[in-house]
Amino acid sequence: MMNKHILKLLLIALLLVLLGQTTRTNAQTNLLQNPSFEMPYQANGEANGWGRWHRNSSQDQFNDCANGYAKLPHWMPETNPVLVRQGSVSQHVGNQWDTWNAGVFQNVPVTPGRTYRFTVWTYSFGGNNNFPGPSEGGLQSNVRLGIDPNGSGIWHDTDVVWGAAANPLDTWQQVSVETVATGNQISVFTSANWGVQGVNQCRAHLDTWFDAAELIEVGPPPTNTPAPLPTQPPPPPQPVITNTPVPPTPTFTPEVPPTNTPAPTDTPVPTNTPVPGGTICVNAFADDNANGQRDENEGFMGGVTFTIASSTQLVAQAVSNGSPQPVCFEALEPGAYTVTQIVPGALEMTTAASATLELSVGDVIGVEFGSRVRSAAPTAVATEVASVPEVAVTPPAENTGSTSSSSGSGVSWLAVGGLLLLVTAVVLLGVLVFLVLRGQKTA
């Protein structure tokens, strides 16, 4: 009788273990297409299921290594076993002599309100000598991951959540980021930035590899606001945005006594023709106390570059001259615009680097960015976000084929291990049932 009770307890415990393992396996399913960047690759060099993105500096910034710039790199499959973390291929992005800021991305269907974690293994190599290295000390690849919680597929969208930067020179390193989805699709981005402002990094080899990516659901939405990670300082305050243009400096006009000379009847009276579209006026102020607001005793900052970009292209660009009069961009078509400041190396930002505006016909919107003289050497993260894109996004190819292999499918090794454990448990369950029945017959 004691043996029968023990066997029943073992059966119940085994069923509970199986139920818990099955639930855990389902929750840890990899949601990505082709997470290990296996063949085939598209014509532009990105793995199937992924798209390319990159940032381009203006032409006059090219070859200015002291200040950093970003030029179109090259994407290609990598089969060297040293540079492959999982499967037989990894995604390579690199350039020779020209610094760059680019990566790959993928749009993934998700459940709104759920928390998702994006993880990738990455490897970097930089220097004038050939691989396998070693890399030149002091170079920075600044590898980060990003998630757009609303799935726009635009890497410079203002709501993209970026993880902390890593510098995996001559080694494989895992980086990750997580956030809560706000729509039924999110966009995940890999990024390496060899063109950090203020760092001279023009070398014969500037290469980064990505492999073994994973996107999993890690839980329901948090019940309260989580504390920021130690490596991610709170974002700077937004620039001051107003819908009232800054008035021009008044000028003195002498009063002219009236005369009795009649106006000619054949000359039409001039009328003020309104400028079509909308206007955005931008200026930079010297935020000496770094509080994100222009106080009465604070003046204006010269040498700050302003850019205005739509969702597809750079629309306008100008430089502040330290005057109270803003730089105004008129006759802009209605729509959404991203206004960005780019500060020289001697300055640091005290407000966010960019702001997104919705412009309508007849609107006059003013934006004031804050910056101050840098008190210490710039950090890689603080200067990188000051760059403004000329957007160049290649959407990922549709996944038309089946994904039967473990390296190219959306199922993680954890799920495969769970399945094997389930089969083993079923076999053990059969043995235990057999022993129970046998014990009953012999009793």
C-alpha positions as CSV (number, residue, x, y, z in Angstrom):
1,M,0.0,0.0,0.0
2,M,2.8,2.4,0.8
3,N,4.4,1.8,-2.6
4,K,1.1,2.7,-4.3
5,H,0.9,6.0,-2.5
6,I,4.5,6.8,-3.3
7,L,3.9,6.1,-7.0
8,K,0.8,8.3,-7.1
9,L,2.7,11.1,-5.5
10,L,5.5,10.7,-8.0
11,L,2.9,10.8,-10.9
12,I,1.4,14.0,-9.5
13,A,4.8,15.7,-9.1
14,L,5.8,14.7,-12.6
15,L,2.7,16.1,-14.1
16,L,3.2,19.4,-12.3
17,V,6.8,19.6,-13.6
18,L,5.6,18.9,-17.2
19,L,3.0,21.6,-16.9
20,G,5.5,24.2,-15.6
21,Q,8.0,23.3,-18.3
22,T,5.5,23.6,-21.1
23,T,4.3,27.0,-19.9
24,R,7.9,28.3,-19.6
25,T,8.8,26.9,-23.1
26,N,5.8,28.7,-24.7
27,A,6.7,32.0,-23.0
28,Q,10.3,31.8,-24.2
29,T,9.5,31.3,-27.9
30,N,11.8,33.3,-30.2
31,L,9.6,35.6,-32.2
32,L,12.2,36.6,-34.9
33,Q,12.5,35.4,-38.4
34,N,15.9,33.9,-39.2
35,P,17.4,34.8,-35.8
36,S,20.8,33.4,-36.5
37,F,21.1,35.3,-39.9
38,E,21.4,32.1,-42.0
39,M,21.3,31.9,-45.8
40,P,19.9,33.0,-48.2
41,Y,21.0,36.7,-48.2
42,Q,19.4,39.5,-50.2
43,A,21.1,41.3,-53.1
44,N,22.1,44.2,-50.8
45,G,23.9,41.9,-48.4
46,E,21.4,41.6,-45.5
47,A,20.1,38.2,-44.3
48,N,16.7,37.0,-45.3
49,G,13.9,38.4,-43.0
50,W,16.0,41.5,-42.1
51,G,16.2,45.0,-43.6
52,R,19.1,47.5,-43.7
53,W,19.3,51.0,-42.2
54,H,22.1,53.5,-42.1
55,R,22.8,57.2,-41.3
56,N,24.5,59.5,-43.9
57,S,26.4,62.6,-43.0
58,S,26.4,65.6,-45.4
59,Q,29.0,65.5,-48.1
60,D,31.0,68.4,-46.6
61,Q,31.5,66.2,-43.4
62,F,33.1,63.3,-45.3
63,N,36.8,62.6,-44.4
64,D,36.6,64.8,-41.3
65,C,37.7,62.1,-39.0
66,A,38.4,64.4,-36.1
67,N,34.8,65.3,-35.8
68,G,33.4,62.0,-36.9
69,Y,31.0,61.2,-39.9
70,A,28.9,58.4,-41.2
71,K,29.2,56.9,-44.7
72,L,27.3,54.1,-46.3
73,P,28.9,50.8,-45.2
74,H,28.7,47.3,-46.8
75,W,26.5,44.4,-45.7
76,M,27.5,40.8,-46.4
77,P,27.2,37.2,-45.1
78,E,30.2,35.9,-42.9
79,T,31.2,32.2,-42.9
80,N,34.5,32.4,-41.0
81,P,33.8,30.0,-38.0
82,V,35.6,32.5,-35.6
83,L,33.1,35.2,-36.6
84,V,30.0,32.9,-36.4
85,R,28.3,32.5,-33.0
86,Q,25.3,30.3,-34.0
87,G,24.6,28.2,-37.2
88,S,26.9,28.6,-40.2
89,V,26.6,32.3,-41.1
90,S,26.6,35.7,-39.3
91,Q,25.6,39.2,-40.5
92,H,28.6,41.4,-41.3
93,V,28.6,45.2,-41.6
94,G,31.8,47.1,-42.3
95,N,33.8,49.7,-44.2
96,Q,37.4,50.5,-45.0
97,W,38.7,53.9,-43.9
98,D,35.3,55.6,-43.8
99,T,33.5,55.6,-40.4
100,W,29.8,54.5,-40.4
101,N,26.6,54.2,-38.3
102,A,24.3,51.4,-39.5
103,G,22.7,48.0,-38.8
104,V,19.8,45.7,-39.6
105,F,16.2,45.7,-38.4
106,Q,13.0,43.6,-38.4
107,N,9.3,44.3,-37.8
108,V,7.7,41.7,-35.6
109,P,4.0,41.1,-34.7
110,V,3.4,41.3,-30.9
111,T,0.7,41.8,-28.3
112,P,0.2,45.4,-27.2
113,G,1.0,46.0,-23.5
114,R,3.4,43.1,-23.2
115,T,7.1,43.4,-22.3
116,Y,9.7,42.2,-24.9
117,R,13.4,41.6,-24.7
118,F,15.7,41.8,-27.7
119,T,19.1,40.1,-27.4
120,V,22.0,39.8,-29.9
121,W,25.6,38.5,-29.8
122,T,28.0,40.9,-31.5
123,Y,31.8,41.0,-32.4
124,S,33.9,44.0,-33.6
125,F,37.3,44.4,-35.2
126,G,39.1,47.7,-36.0
127,G,42.5,48.8,-37.0
128,N,45.0,49.0,-39.9
129,N,46.2,45.4,-39.6
130,N,44.3,42.5,-41.0
131,F,42.1,40.1,-39.1
132,P,42.5,38.2,-36.8
133,G,43.9,41.2,-35.2
134,P,44.3,42.3,-32.5
135,S,42.2,45.4,-32.8
136,E,43.8,48.8,-32.2
137,G,43.2,49.9,-28.7
138,G,41.1,53.0,-28.1
139,L,38.7,52.4,-31.0
140,Q,35.0,52.4,-30.2
141,S,32.4,50.4,-32.1
142,N,29.5,51.6,-29.9
143,V,27.2,48.6,-30.5
144,R,23.6,49.1,-29.2
145,L,20.2,47.5,-29.7
146,G,16.9,49.4,-30.1
147,I,13.2,48.7,-30.0
148,D,10.5,50.9,-31.5
149,P,7.4,50.0,-29.4
150,N,5.0,51.1,-32.1
151,G,6.8,49.3,-35.0
152,S,7.3,52.2,-37.3
153,G,10.5,50.7,-38.8
154,I,12.2,54.1,-38.6
155,W,15.5,53.8,-36.7
156,H,15.6,57.5,-35.8
157,D,12.0,57.7,-34.5
158,T,11.9,59.6,-31.2
159,D,10.3,56.8,-29.3
160,V,12.9,54.1,-30.1
161,V,14.2,52.7,-26.8
162,W,18.0,52.2,-27.1
163,G,20.1,50.0,-24.8
164,A,23.5,50.7,-23.3
165,A,26.5,50.9,-25.7
166,A,29.1,48.1,-25.8
167,N,32.5,47.8,-27.4
168,P,33.1,44.1,-28.2
169,L,36.6,44.4,-29.8
170,D,38.0,40.9,-30.6
171,T,35.4,39.1,-28.6
172,W,31.8,37.9,-28.7
173,Q,29.5,39.9,-26.3
174,Q,25.8,39.8,-25.7
175,V,23.8,43.0,-25.7
176,S,20.1,43.5,-25.0
177,V,17.3,45.9,-24.5
178,E,13.6,45.6,-23.5
179,T,10.5,47.7,-23.5
180,V,6.7,47.5,-23.5
181,A,4.9,47.2,-26.9
182,T,2.4,50.0,-27.6
183,G,1.1,48.6,-30.8
184,N,0.5,45.2,-32.5
185,Q,4.0,45.4,-34.1
186,I,7.4,46.4,-32.8
187,S,10.7,47.1,-34.7
188,V,14.0,45.8,-33.5
189,F,17.3,47.4,-34.5
190,T,20.9,46.4,-34.3
191,S,23.4,49.3,-34.4
192,A,27.1,50.0,-34.6
193,N,28.5,53.5,-34.7
194,W,32.2,53.8,-35.7
195,G,31.7,57.5,-36.5
196,V,31.5,59.0,-33.0
197,Q,32.0,62.7,-33.0
198,G,35.3,63.9,-31.6
199,V,37.1,60.6,-32.1
200,N,39.5,60.0,-35.0
201,Q,38.6,56.5,-36.1
202,C,39.4,56.3,-39.8
203,R,41.1,52.9,-40.2
204,A,41.6,50.2,-42.9
205,H,39.2,47.9,-41.1
206,L,36.0,49.0,-39.3
207,D,33.9,45.8,-38.9
208,T,31.0,44.5,-36.8
209,W,29.2,41.2,-36.8
210,F,25.7,40.2,-35.4
211,D,24.5,36.7,-34.7
212,A,22.2,34.6,-32.5
213,A,19.4,37.2,-32.1
214,E,16.4,36.5,-29.9
215,L,13.2,38.4,-29.2
216,I,11.1,36.9,-26.4
217,E,8.1,38.0,-24.3
218,V,9.3,38.4,-20.8
219,G,6.1,39.4,-19.0
220,P,2.9,41.5,-18.8
221,P,3.1,45.3,-18.5
222,P,4.6,46.6,-15.3
223,T,2.2,47.8,-12.6
224,N,4.2,50.9,-11.9
225,T,7.0,52.9,-13.5
226,P,10.3,51.0,-13.2
227,A,13.4,52.8,-12.1
228,P,15.9,53.6,-15.0
229,L,18.9,51.3,-15.4
230,P,22.2,52.6,-13.9
231,T,23.8,52.6,-17.4
232,Q,20.9,54.7,-18.9
233,P,20.7,58.2,-17.4
234,P,17.3,59.9,-17.6
235,P,16.6,61.6,-20.9
236,P,17.3,65.3,-21.1
237,P,14.4,67.7,-21.2
238,Q,12.7,68.5,-24.4
239,P,13.5,71.7,-26.2
240,V,11.1,74.6,-25.7
241,I,8.4,74.5,-28.4
242,T,6.0,77.4,-28.9
243,N,3.3,78.1,-31.6
244,T,4.1,81.8,-31.5
245,P,7.0,83.1,-33.6
246,V,9.7,85.3,-31.9
247,P,8.8,88.9,-32.9
248,P,11.4,90.8,-35.0
249,T,13.5,93.5,-33.4
250,P,11.4,96.8,-33.6
251,T,12.9,99.6,-35.8
252,F,12.2,103.3,-35.5
253,T,10.2,104.8,-38.4
254,P,10.0,108.6,-38.5
255,E,6.6,110.1,-38.8
256,V,6.0,111.6,-42.2
257,P,3.5,114.6,-42.3
258,P,0.5,113.9,-44.6
259,T,0.3,115.6,-47.9
260,N,-2.6,116.3,-50.2
261,T,-1.1,114.4,-53.1
262,P,-3.8,111.9,-54.3
263,A,-2.7,108.4,-55.0
264,P,-2.7,107.5,-58.7
265,T,-5.8,105.6,-59.7
266,D,-3.9,103.2,-62.2
267,T,-1.5,101.8,-59.6
268,P,-2.9,98.8,-57.7
269,V,-2.6,98.8,-53.9
270,P,0.0,96.2,-52.8
271,T,-1.4,93.4,-50.6
272,N,0.4,91.0,-48.3
273,T,0.5,87.6,-49.9
274,P,0.7,84.9,-47.2
275,V,3.5,82.4,-47.6
276,P,1.9,79.0,-48.3
277,G,2.5,76.1,-46.0
278,G,3.9,76.4,-42.4
279,T,7.0,77.9,-40.7
280,I,9.4,76.5,-38.2
281,C,11.7,78.9,-36.4
282,V,14.7,77.5,-34.5
283,N,17.3,78.9,-32.2
284,A,19.9,77.8,-29.6
285,F,20.4,79.3,-26.2
286,A,23.3,79.2,-23.8
287,D,21.9,77.0,-21.0
288,D,24.7,77.7,-18.4
289,N,22.9,76.1,-15.5
290,A,21.8,73.1,-17.6
291,N,18.2,73.2,-16.4
292,G,16.8,72.8,-19.9
293,Q,15.2,76.3,-20.0
294,R,16.4,79.7,-21.1
295,D,16.6,82.0,-18.1
296,E,16.6,85.8,-18.2
297,N,20.3,86.0,-17.6
298,E,21.2,83.5,-20.4
299,G,22.0,84.5,-23.9
300,F,22.1,82.6,-27.2
301,M,24.6,80.1,-28.6
302,G,26.3,80.3,-32.0
303,G,27.7,77.5,-34.1
304,V,24.9,75.0,-33.6
305,T,23.6,73.3,-36.7
306,F,19.9,72.9,-37.1
307,T,18.3,70.3,-39.5
308,I,14.7,69.7,-40.4
309,A,13.8,66.3,-41.8
310,S,10.6,64.7,-42.9
311,S,10.0,60.9,-42.6
312,T,11.9,60.3,-45.8
313,Q,14.5,63.1,-46.4
314,L,16.4,66.0,-45.1
315,V,14.4,69.2,-45.8
316,A,16.5,72.1,-44.6
317,Q,19.7,73.0,-42.7
318,A,21.2,76.1,-41.1
319,V,23.6,77.3,-38.4
320,S,22.9,79.6,-35.4
321,N,24.9,82.9,-35.1
322,G,24.3,83.6,-31.5
323,S,21.6,86.2,-32.2
324,P,18.2,86.5,-30.5
325,Q,16.6,86.2,-33.9
326,P,15.8,82.6,-34.8
327,V,16.5,80.8,-38.0
328,C,13.1,80.4,-39.8
329,F,12.3,77.8,-42.4
330,E,9.2,78.9,-44.4
331,A,6.8,77.4,-46.9
332,L,7.1,73.9,-45.4
333,E,4.5,71.4,-46.6
334,P,2.1,70.2,-43.8
335,G,3.1,67.1,-42.1
336,A,5.4,65.6,-39.4
337,Y,9.0,67.0,-39.1
338,T,12.0,66.1,-36.9
339,V,13.9,69.1,-35.8
340,T,17.5,68.4,-34.6
341,Q,20.4,70.2,-33.2
342,I,24.0,69.2,-33.9
343,V,26.5,70.8,-31.5
344,P,30.3,71.2,-32.1
345,G,32.7,69.2,-30.0
346,A,33.3,72.0,-27.5
347,L,29.6,72.0,-26.5
348,E,27.3,69.6,-24.8
349,M,23.5,69.4,-25.1
350,T,21.3,70.3,-22.1
351,T,18.0,69.5,-23.9
352,A,17.0,66.6,-26.1
353,A,18.8,66.4,-29.4
354,S,15.6,66.4,-31.5
355,A,11.9,67.1,-31.4
356,T,9.1,65.9,-33.6
357,L,6.5,68.5,-34.7
358,E,3.2,68.3,-36.6
359,L,3.0,71.3,-38.9
360,S,-0.3,72.5,-40.5
361,V,-0.9,75.3,-43.1
362,G,-0.4,78.7,-41.5
363,D,1.4,77.3,-38.4
364,V,4.4,79.2,-37.1
365,I,6.2,76.9,-34.5
366,G,9.2,78.0,-32.5
367,V,11.8,75.6,-31.1
368,E,14.7,76.5,-28.7
369,F,17.5,74.0,-28.0
370,G,19.8,74.3,-25.0
371,S,23.6,73.7,-24.9
372,R,26.6,74.8,-22.9
373,V,30.4,74.7,-23.0
374,R,31.5,71.2,-22.3
375,S,33.3,70.9,-18.9
376,A,34.8,67.4,-19.6
377,A,35.6,65.1,-22.5
378,P,32.5,64.1,-24.4
379,T,31.2,60.6,-23.9
380,A,30.3,58.3,-26.8
381,V,26.6,58.1,-26.0
382,A,26.1,61.8,-25.4
383,T,27.6,62.8,-28.8
384,E,26.1,60.1,-30.9
385,V,22.5,61.1,-30.4
386,A,23.3,64.5,-31.8
387,S,23.6,63.2,-35.4
388,V,20.7,63.6,-37.8
389,P,19.9,61.2,-40.5
390,E,19.3,61.4,-44.2
391,V,17.0,58.4,-43.9
392,A,17.9,55.3,-46.0
393,V,15.8,52.3,-45.0
394,T,15.5,49.1,-46.9
395,P,12.4,47.1,-45.6
396,P,13.0,43.4,-44.9
397,A,12.0,40.9,-47.5
398,E,8.8,38.9,-47.0
399,N,9.4,35.5,-45.5
400,T,8.0,33.3,-48.3
401,G,9.7,30.0,-47.5
402,S,9.3,27.6,-44.6
403,T,11.7,27.7,-41.7
404,S,12.4,24.1,-40.8
405,S,15.9,24.3,-39.5
406,S,16.6,25.2,-35.9
407,S,19.1,28.0,-36.9
408,G,16.8,29.7,-39.4
409,S,13.4,29.3,-37.7
410,G,11.7,31.4,-35.1
411,V,11.9,28.6,-32.4
412,S,14.7,28.8,-29.8
413,W,16.9,26.0,-28.6
414,L,15.1,26.4,-25.2
415,A,11.8,25.3,-27.0
416,V,13.6,22.3,-28.5
417,G,15.0,21.3,-25.1
418,G,11.5,21.6,-23.6
419,L,10.1,19.3,-26.3
420,L,12.8,16.6,-25.6
421,L,12.1,16.9,-21.8
422,L,8.4,16.4,-22.6
423,V,9.0,13.2,-24.6
424,T,11.3,11.9,-21.8
425,A,8.7,12.7,-19.2
426,V,6.0,10.8,-21.1
427,V,8.1,7.7,-21.3
428,L,8.8,7.9,-17.5
429,L,5.0,8.4,-17.0
430,G,4.3,5.2,-18.9
431,V,6.8,3.2,-16.8
432,L,5.2,4.5,-13.6
433,V,1.7,3.6,-14.8
434,F,2.9,0.2,-15.7
435,L,4.4,-0.3,-12.2
436,V,1.2,0.8,-10.5
437,L,-1.0,-1.5,-12.6
438,R,1.4,-4.4,-11.9
439,G,1.4,-3.7,-8.2
440,Q,-2.4,-3.8,-8.2
441,K,-2.5,-7.2,-9.9
442,T,0.0,-8.7,-7.5
443,A,-1.8,-7.3,-4.4
